[in-house]
Amino acid sequence: MEYYFKTEKMSVGYQGKALIHDIEIGLHKGEILTLIGPNGAGKSTILKSIAKQLELIHGVVYLDKIELNHMSGLELSQRMAVVFTEKIKTELLTCEDVVATGRYPYTGHFGILSKGDYVIVEEAMELVHVTEIRNQDFTKISDGQRQRVMLARAICQEPEIIILDEPTSFLDVKYKLEFLSILQELRIRKGLTVIMSMHELELAERISDKILCINGEYVDRFGKPEEIFQAGYIKSLFEIETGSFDEENGSMELEPASGIADIFVIAGGGSGRSIYRKLQRERKAFRTGIIYENDLDFPVARALAAELIAAKAFEPVDKRTFEHAQKAIDSCSKVICCRRKFGSLETANKNLLEYASRSKKIVELTEQEAENGRYLLYKSRY
């Protein structure tokens, strides 16, 4: 199988000492590869080695069947763009000046930009929304703005492949999503190949065609997101001891509360997540049910509840499960119900609420915005 980008037995490190050995990567043109792993695992070292900022200890890197070591600096700069987290040193340069330096591989010895070059500069700034700061001093803008300016500079190079080291680190939610959407658009429109490192695992899973997992001296895993994000793997890779990460849903939760679970939460349909997290913040252990295994509440309940009473998806709640939930309510002094109305498939939870009321439990009925602490007393008809 022919790859646009590939490495063979690549080993990387510093001062002739290999830190990570035998890295094998194969990417087709237009694919997005994301490197993940603990801090200090060597993600940046791999990226710098691919970008020829560090000399390879061993092995070969190919770009479109040509060894990178056989490319001149000019040829490489016309085919590869690099955006790293290190702050570049500029003197009296505006943001537009910095973006325009991305055209230098095409300007010849005098570095004079043509009208066509300025059109490309303008388009790149508009694409990443930095046109409004074009005349500001590059050294006086925020880290998030600086990151977007550097992406515009890379886009100006019109590269075939772009190397990015933690490109979303300084961006807020809006610009994280815009940034990654731009990368997707460029890969579709221009066949741009992307190799980057990221800490946001849920975003890495969504945008990547391939993921490379680094931990220790060797690559731990390399493959498609669905091959990487298997149950329990992220916990093992990052050696998570406190809290949890749910690979299936990208849900990260803090450590559940310990102690006696004296509260039972009736939830479902995603209505319980805010209450579960509120109780966790208050360090109150709780039980919850009956939650279907495909319910939005399920991953959070599994991570935070002292006891989760679950039912199989698309199956009616059986008598044994319902009686288990009744006994759990009996062991609690308080019941919180997150539902105002129950659907036709939620008869079991409606009956649980009625059972709690008949049992003279303290029942609080919440609205979905219950994270604000607003509780409504449920007045029983019984």
C-alpha positions as CSV (number, residue, x, y, z in Angstrom):
1,M,0.0,0.0,0.0
2,E,1.4,3.4,-1.1
3,Y,1.5,6.1,1.5
4,Y,2.0,9.8,1.0
5,F,3.8,10.2,4.3
6,K,5.6,7.4,6.1
7,T,8.4,6.6,8.5
8,E,10.6,3.5,8.6
9,K,12.2,2.4,11.8
10,M,12.4,6.0,12.9
11,S,14.1,6.6,16.3
12,V,14.2,10.1,17.8
13,G,16.0,11.8,20.7
14,Y,18.6,14.3,21.6
15,Q,22.4,14.5,21.2
16,G,22.6,11.1,19.6
17,K,20.6,9.3,22.3
18,A,17.4,7.7,21.2
19,L,14.4,8.3,23.5
20,I,11.7,6.6,21.3
21,H,12.5,3.7,19.0
22,D,11.1,2.2,15.8
23,I,8.3,4.6,15.0
24,E,6.3,3.3,12.0
25,I,3.7,5.7,10.5
26,G,1.8,5.5,7.3
27,L,-0.5,8.2,6.1
28,H,-2.4,8.7,2.8
29,K,-2.7,12.2,1.4
30,G,-5.3,14.3,3.2
31,E,-5.3,12.2,6.4
32,I,-5.1,13.7,9.9
33,L,-2.8,12.1,12.4
34,T,-2.9,13.1,16.1
35,L,-0.2,12.2,18.7
36,I,-1.5,11.6,22.2
37,G,0.2,10.5,25.4
38,P,1.3,11.8,28.9
39,N,3.3,15.0,29.3
40,G,7.0,14.3,28.6
41,A,6.2,11.2,26.6
42,G,8.0,12.6,23.5
43,K,5.3,13.9,21.2
44,S,7.1,17.2,20.6
45,T,10.3,15.3,20.0
46,I,8.7,13.2,17.2
47,L,7.2,16.3,15.6
48,K,10.4,18.2,15.6
49,S,12.2,15.3,14.1
50,I,9.7,15.0,11.3
51,A,10.1,18.7,10.7
52,K,13.9,18.4,10.6
53,Q,14.3,20.6,13.6
54,L,16.0,17.6,15.3
55,E,18.3,15.2,13.5
56,L,16.9,11.6,13.3
57,I,18.8,9.1,15.5
58,H,17.8,6.3,13.1
59,G,15.5,5.6,10.3
60,V,14.0,7.4,7.3
61,V,11.1,9.8,6.8
62,Y,9.4,9.9,3.3
63,L,7.2,12.6,1.9
64,D,5.6,11.6,-1.4
65,K,8.2,8.8,-1.8
66,I,11.1,11.3,-1.4
67,E,13.4,11.2,1.7
68,L,13.1,14.4,3.7
69,N,16.9,14.4,4.0
70,H,17.2,14.6,0.2
71,M,15.0,17.8,0.1
72,S,16.5,21.2,0.1
73,G,15.3,23.7,2.7
74,L,13.4,25.7,0.0
75,E,11.7,22.6,-1.3
76,L,10.7,21.5,2.1
77,S,9.4,24.9,3.1
78,Q,7.2,24.9,0.0
79,R,5.7,21.5,0.9
80,M,5.7,21.5,4.7
81,A,4.5,24.1,7.2
82,V,5.3,24.0,10.9
83,V,3.5,25.6,13.9
84,F,5.0,24.9,17.3
85,T,4.2,26.3,20.7
86,E,7.5,28.2,21.1
87,K,7.1,32.0,20.7
88,I,8.9,33.4,17.7
89,K,10.9,36.5,18.2
90,T,9.7,39.5,16.1
91,E,10.7,43.1,16.2
92,L,8.1,45.7,15.2
93,L,6.2,43.3,13.1
94,T,2.4,43.5,12.8
95,C,0.2,40.4,12.6
96,E,-0.1,40.9,8.9
97,D,3.7,41.1,8.5
98,V,4.0,37.7,10.4
99,V,1.4,36.1,8.2
100,A,3.1,37.4,5.1
101,T,6.4,35.7,6.0
102,G,4.6,32.5,5.0
103,R,5.0,33.6,1.4
104,Y,8.8,33.9,1.6
105,P,9.6,30.5,0.1
106,Y,8.0,31.8,-3.1
107,T,9.5,35.3,-3.3
108,G,13.1,34.8,-4.4
109,H,16.2,36.4,-2.9
110,F,14.7,39.8,-2.4
111,G,11.6,38.7,-0.4
112,I,9.2,41.0,-2.3
113,L,5.6,40.0,-2.3
114,S,3.5,40.3,-5.4
115,K,-0.1,41.3,-5.6
116,G,-1.0,37.6,-5.8
117,D,1.0,36.9,-2.6
118,Y,-1.0,39.6,-0.8
119,V,-4.3,38.0,-2.0
120,I,-3.2,34.8,-0.4
121,V,-2.2,36.6,2.8
122,E,-5.6,38.3,2.9
123,E,-7.5,35.0,2.3
124,A,-5.5,33.2,5.1
125,M,-6.2,35.9,7.6
126,E,-9.9,35.8,6.8
127,L,-10.0,32.1,7.1
128,V,-8.7,32.1,10.7
129,H,-10.4,35.3,11.7
130,V,-7.4,37.6,12.4
131,T,-8.1,40.3,9.8
132,E,-9.3,42.6,12.6
133,I,-5.9,42.5,14.3
134,R,-3.8,42.7,11.2
135,N,-2.2,46.0,12.2
136,Q,-1.5,45.1,15.8
137,D,2.0,44.4,17.2
138,F,2.4,40.6,17.1
139,T,4.2,40.7,20.5
140,K,1.2,42.4,22.2
141,I,-1.6,40.1,21.3
142,S,-3.0,37.2,23.3
143,D,-1.7,33.6,23.1
144,G,-4.9,32.5,21.4
145,Q,-4.6,35.3,18.8
146,R,-1.0,34.4,18.3
147,Q,-1.8,30.8,17.6
148,R,-4.4,31.8,15.0
149,V,-1.9,34.2,13.3
150,M,0.7,31.4,13.1
151,L,-1.9,29.1,11.5
152,A,-2.6,31.8,8.9
153,R,1.1,32.1,8.3
154,A,1.3,28.3,7.7
155,I,-1.7,28.4,5.4
156,C,0.1,31.1,3.4
157,Q,2.8,28.6,2.6
158,E,0.3,26.5,0.7
159,P,1.8,23.4,2.1
160,E,1.0,19.8,1.3
161,I,1.6,18.8,4.9
162,I,1.4,20.8,8.2
163,I,3.0,19.9,11.5
164,L,1.2,21.3,14.6
165,D,2.4,21.0,18.2
166,E,-0.6,21.4,20.6
167,P,-2.3,23.9,18.3
168,T,-5.5,24.3,20.4
169,S,-3.7,24.8,23.8
170,F,-4.3,28.5,24.0
171,L,-7.7,28.7,22.3
172,D,-11.1,29.0,23.9
173,V,-13.9,26.6,22.9
174,K,-15.1,28.8,20.0
175,Y,-11.7,29.0,18.4
176,K,-10.8,25.3,19.1
177,L,-13.8,24.3,17.1
178,E,-13.1,26.8,14.3
179,F,-9.5,25.9,14.2
180,L,-10.2,22.2,13.8
181,S,-13.0,22.9,11.3
182,I,-10.5,24.9,9.2
183,L,-8.1,21.9,9.2
184,Q,-10.9,19.6,8.0
185,E,-11.9,22.1,5.3
186,L,-8.3,22.3,4.1
187,R,-7.9,18.5,4.0
188,I,-11.0,18.2,1.9
189,R,-10.5,21.2,-0.4
190,K,-6.7,21.0,-0.8
191,G,-5.8,17.5,0.3
192,L,-3.8,18.9,3.2
193,T,-2.1,16.2,5.4
194,V,-2.0,17.1,9.1
195,I,0.3,15.7,11.8
196,M,-0.3,17.2,15.3
197,S,-0.2,16.6,19.0
198,M,-3.2,17.3,21.3
199,H,-4.2,17.1,24.9
200,E,-8.0,17.2,24.2
201,L,-8.7,13.5,23.8
202,E,-12.3,14.0,22.9
203,L,-11.4,16.3,20.0
204,A,-8.5,14.1,18.9
205,E,-11.0,11.2,18.6
206,R,-13.4,13.3,16.5
207,I,-11.0,14.9,14.0
208,S,-8.3,12.2,13.5
209,D,-8.1,9.5,10.8
210,K,-5.2,7.9,12.7
211,I,-3.9,8.2,16.3
212,L,-0.4,7.5,17.5
213,C,-0.1,6.8,21.2
214,I,3.3,7.5,22.9
215,N,4.3,6.2,26.3
216,G,7.8,5.1,27.1
217,E,10.5,4.1,24.6
218,Y,8.1,2.8,22.0
219,V,4.9,3.6,20.3
220,D,2.1,2.0,22.3
221,R,-0.6,2.0,19.7
222,F,-1.1,3.3,16.2
223,G,-4.5,3.0,14.4
224,K,-7.9,4.4,13.7
225,P,-9.7,6.2,16.6
226,E,-12.1,3.3,17.0
227,E,-9.1,1.0,17.4
228,I,-7.5,3.2,19.9
229,F,-10.3,4.3,22.2
230,Q,-11.1,0.9,23.6
231,A,-12.5,0.6,27.2
232,G,-9.8,1.1,29.8
233,Y,-7.0,2.0,27.4
234,I,-6.8,5.7,28.1
235,K,-6.8,5.0,31.8
236,S,-3.8,2.7,31.2
237,L,-2.0,5.0,28.8
238,F,-2.2,8.0,31.1
239,E,-2.0,6.0,34.3
240,I,-5.2,7.6,35.6
241,E,-5.6,6.8,39.3
242,T,-8.1,9.5,40.3
243,G,-11.3,10.0,38.4
244,S,-12.2,8.3,35.1
245,F,-12.3,8.6,31.3
246,D,-15.0,6.9,29.3
247,E,-13.5,6.1,25.9
248,E,-16.9,5.4,24.3
249,N,-18.4,8.8,25.2
250,G,-15.3,11.0,25.7
251,S,-16.6,11.7,29.3
252,M,-14.1,12.6,31.9
253,E,-15.3,12.6,35.5
254,L,-13.7,13.4,38.9
255,E,-13.4,10.9,41.7
256,P,-16.9,9.8,43.0
257,A,-17.9,10.7,46.6
258,S,-17.2,8.0,49.2
259,G,-19.3,7.1,52.3
260,I,-22.8,5.9,52.8
261,A,-25.1,6.5,49.8
262,D,-28.2,7.9,51.4
263,I,-29.7,9.6,48.3
264,F,-31.4,7.9,45.4
265,V,-31.6,9.7,42.1
266,I,-34.3,8.9,39.5
267,A,-33.1,10.1,36.2
268,G,-32.9,9.2,32.5
269,G,-32.8,11.0,29.1
270,G,-29.7,13.0,30.2
271,S,-31.6,14.7,33.0
272,G,-29.5,13.4,35.8
273,R,-25.9,14.4,34.7
274,S,-26.0,17.8,36.4
275,I,-27.4,16.4,39.6
276,Y,-24.8,13.6,39.7
277,R,-22.0,16.2,39.3
278,K,-23.6,18.5,41.9
279,L,-23.7,15.7,44.4
280,Q,-20.1,14.8,43.6
281,R,-19.0,18.4,44.2
282,E,-20.9,18.3,47.5
283,R,-19.1,15.0,48.3
284,K,-22.5,13.2,48.7
285,A,-22.6,9.5,47.7
286,F,-25.7,8.4,45.9
287,R,-27.5,5.6,44.1
288,T,-29.3,6.0,40.8
289,G,-31.6,4.1,38.5
290,I,-33.2,2.8,36.4
291,I,-30.9,4.0,33.6
292,Y,-30.8,2.3,30.2
293,E,-27.3,1.4,29.0
294,N,-27.6,3.7,26.0
295,D,-28.9,6.6,28.0
296,L,-27.0,9.9,28.1
297,D,-27.0,9.7,31.9
298,F,-25.4,6.2,31.8
299,P,-21.6,7.1,31.5
300,V,-21.8,9.8,34.2
301,A,-23.8,7.5,36.5
302,R,-21.3,4.7,36.0
303,A,-18.4,6.9,36.9
304,L,-20.0,8.8,39.9
305,A,-22.7,6.6,41.5
306,A,-22.0,4.4,44.5
307,E,-24.6,2.1,42.9
308,L,-26.0,2.2,39.4
309,I,-29.1,0.2,38.6
310,A,-29.2,-0.3,34.9
311,A,-31.3,-1.9,32.2
312,K,-30.5,-3.2,28.8
313,A,-31.2,-0.8,26.0
314,F,-34.4,-1.4,24.0
315,E,-35.6,-4.0,26.5
316,P,-38.4,-3.6,29.1
317,V,-37.3,-3.3,32.7
318,D,-37.7,-6.7,34.3
319,K,-39.3,-7.4,37.7
320,R,-36.0,-8.2,39.3
321,T,-34.4,-4.9,38.3
322,F,-37.4,-3.0,39.5
323,E,-37.4,-4.7,42.8
324,H,-33.6,-4.0,43.1
325,A,-34.4,-0.3,42.6
326,Q,-37.1,-0.4,45.3
327,K,-34.7,-1.9,47.8
328,A,-32.2,0.7,47.0
329,I,-34.8,3.4,47.7
330,D,-35.7,1.7,50.9
331,S,-32.0,2.0,52.0
332,C,-32.0,5.8,51.4
333,S,-33.6,8.6,53.3
334,K,-34.0,10.9,50.3
335,V,-35.0,10.6,46.7
336,I,-34.3,13.2,44.0
337,C,-36.3,12.8,40.8
338,C,-34.9,14.6,37.7
339,R,-38.0,14.1,35.5
340,R,-41.1,16.2,35.3
341,K,-42.7,13.9,32.8
342,F,-42.2,10.3,31.9
343,G,-42.3,8.8,28.4
344,S,-44.2,5.7,27.4
345,L,-41.0,3.6,27.8
346,E,-40.3,5.0,31.3
347,T,-43.1,3.4,33.2
348,A,-40.6,1.8,35.6
349,N,-39.1,5.1,36.8
350,K,-42.6,6.6,37.1
351,N,-43.6,3.7,39.3
352,L,-40.4,4.2,41.3
353,L,-41.3,7.8,42.0
354,E,-44.8,6.7,43.1
355,Y,-43.2,4.0,45.3
356,A,-40.9,6.5,46.9
357,S,-43.8,8.8,47.7
358,R,-45.9,6.0,49.2
359,S,-42.9,5.0,51.3
360,K,-43.0,8.5,52.8
361,K,-39.5,9.3,51.6
362,I,-38.3,12.9,51.3
363,V,-38.8,13.4,47.6
364,E,-37.4,16.4,45.7
365,L,-38.3,17.0,42.1
366,T,-35.8,18.9,40.0
367,E,-35.9,20.7,36.7
368,Q,-33.2,20.0,34.1
369,E,-31.4,23.2,35.1
370,A,-31.0,21.7,38.6
371,E,-27.3,22.5,38.7
372,N,-28.4,26.0,39.7
373,G,-29.6,24.4,43.0
374,R,-33.3,25.0,42.4
375,Y,-35.4,22.1,43.9
376,L,-39.2,21.7,43.7
377,L,-41.0,19.6,46.4
378,Y,-42.9,16.7,44.9
379,K,-46.4,16.6,46.5
380,S,-47.7,13.1,46.3
381,R,-51.2,12.2,45.4
382,Y,-51.1,9.2,47.8
